[in-house]
Amino acid sequence: MSGYSDTEQYVYVLEAGRILRKIHSIPAPATQEDWEIRFNRIVWCAQKAPLFASGIVWCAQKAPLFASGIVWCAQKAPLFASGIVNGYFDDNVPMGFWRLLALYISSNTLSSVYSSIVKTFSRSIKSSM
């Protein structure tokens, strides 16, 4: 999109945000497990099986969620990030979105720290054998 002005790019990204909102409005199949139940099971697994949890962290890093994508975009392409969010919410971004985004960022950060500690500890054990 480098051939377009900032204004043109922003207009296209606003529309992309509106389209994304429409995609997200499609209901999940009735057989799909409720997100809260699934998330809580993942948290429980992380507490009971830390090595399994580090695998989940790795997967999450390889397939980032919308929130993670927004953070990356804000750093690399601020017009894209602000346009997609503003388009998604019709220029009326609720405070709840920012709170939830902060929670996702915090959770991802803590998982990354934990994963780094596990990797460092594993390496130090292997090198001492």
C-alpha positions as CSV (number, residue, x, y, z in Angstrom):
1,M,0.0,0.0,0.0
2,S,3.0,2.2,-0.1
3,G,1.8,3.7,-3.4
4,Y,-1.2,5.3,-1.6
5,S,-1.3,8.4,0.5
6,D,-1.7,8.1,4.3
7,T,-5.4,9.2,4.0
8,E,-6.1,6.6,1.2
9,Q,-4.5,3.8,3.3
10,Y,-6.4,4.8,6.4
11,V,-9.7,4.7,4.4
12,Y,-9.0,1.2,3.2
13,V,-8.0,0.0,6.6
14,L,-11.2,1.5,8.2
15,E,-13.2,-0.6,5.7
16,A,-11.1,-3.7,6.6
17,G,-12.0,-3.1,10.2
18,R,-15.7,-3.0,9.3
19,I,-15.3,-6.2,7.3
20,L,-13.5,-7.9,10.3
21,R,-16.4,-6.9,12.6
22,K,-18.9,-8.6,10.1
23,I,-16.7,-11.7,10.1
24,H,-16.7,-11.8,13.9
25,S,-20.5,-11.4,13.9
26,I,-20.8,-14.9,12.3
27,P,-21.9,-17.2,15.2
28,A,-19.7,-20.2,16.1
29,P,-21.2,-23.6,15.5
30,A,-23.5,-24.8,18.3
31,T,-21.0,-27.6,19.0
32,Q,-18.2,-25.1,19.7
33,E,-17.1,-25.0,23.3
34,D,-17.7,-21.6,25.1
35,W,-14.6,-19.5,25.0
36,E,-14.6,-18.8,28.8
37,I,-14.7,-22.6,29.5
38,R,-11.9,-23.3,27.0
39,F,-9.7,-20.4,28.3
40,N,-10.1,-21.5,32.0
41,R,-9.1,-25.0,31.0
42,I,-6.0,-23.7,29.4
43,V,-5.2,-21.7,32.6
44,W,-5.8,-24.8,34.7
45,C,-3.5,-26.8,32.5
46,A,-0.8,-24.1,32.8
47,Q,-1.0,-24.3,36.6
48,K,-1.0,-28.2,36.7
49,A,1.4,-28.9,33.8
50,P,3.9,-26.1,33.4
51,L,5.8,-27.8,30.5
52,F,2.5,-28.3,28.6
53,A,1.8,-24.6,29.3
54,S,5.1,-23.6,27.7
55,G,3.9,-25.5,24.6
56,I,0.7,-23.4,24.6
57,V,2.8,-20.2,24.9
58,W,4.9,-21.3,21.9
59,C,1.7,-22.0,19.9
60,A,0.3,-18.6,20.9
61,Q,3.4,-16.9,19.8
62,K,3.4,-18.7,16.4
63,A,-0.3,-17.9,15.8
64,P,-1.0,-14.5,17.5
65,L,-4.5,-13.4,18.3
66,F,-6.1,-10.2,17.0
67,A,-4.9,-8.3,20.1
68,S,-1.3,-9.4,19.6
69,G,-1.6,-8.4,16.0
70,I,-2.8,-4.9,17.0
71,V,0.2,-4.4,19.3
72,W,2.6,-5.5,16.5
73,C,0.8,-3.2,14.0
74,A,0.8,-0.2,16.4
75,Q,4.6,-0.5,16.4
76,K,5.2,-1.2,12.7
77,A,2.2,0.5,11.0
78,P,0.3,2.9,13.4
79,L,-2.1,4.0,10.7
80,F,-3.1,0.4,10.0
81,A,-3.5,-0.4,13.7
82,S,-5.6,2.7,14.5
83,G,-7.6,2.3,11.3
84,I,-8.5,-1.3,11.9
85,V,-9.6,-0.7,15.5
86,N,-11.5,2.5,14.6
87,G,-13.2,0.7,11.6
88,Y,-14.1,-2.3,13.8
89,F,-15.8,-0.1,16.4
90,D,-17.1,2.6,14.0
91,D,-14.8,5.3,15.5
92,N,-16.2,4.6,19.0
93,V,-13.7,2.3,20.6
94,P,-15.1,1.3,24.1
95,M,-12.8,1.5,27.1
96,G,-13.5,-2.2,27.7
97,F,-11.6,-3.0,24.5
98,W,-8.5,-1.3,25.8
99,R,-8.8,-3.0,29.2
100,L,-9.1,-6.4,27.6
101,L,-6.2,-5.6,25.3
102,A,-4.1,-4.7,28.3
103,L,-5.1,-8.0,29.9
104,Y,-4.1,-10.0,26.8
105,I,-0.8,-8.1,26.5
106,S,-0.1,-8.7,30.2
107,S,-1.0,-12.4,30.0
108,N,1.2,-12.8,26.9
109,T,4.1,-11.0,28.6
110,L,3.9,-13.1,31.7
111,S,3.8,-16.3,29.5
112,S,6.8,-15.1,27.6
113,V,8.7,-14.5,30.8
114,Y,7.7,-17.9,32.1
115,S,8.7,-19.6,28.9
116,S,12.1,-17.9,28.9
117,I,12.7,-19.0,32.5
118,V,11.8,-22.6,31.6
119,K,14.1,-22.5,28.6
120,T,17.0,-21.0,30.5
121,F,16.5,-23.5,33.4
122,S,16.4,-26.4,31.0
123,R,19.6,-25.3,29.3
124,S,21.4,-24.9,32.5
125,I,20.4,-28.4,33.7
126,K,21.5,-30.0,30.3
127,S,24.8,-28.2,30.4
128,S,25.5,-29.3,34.0
129,M,25.0,-33.0,33.1
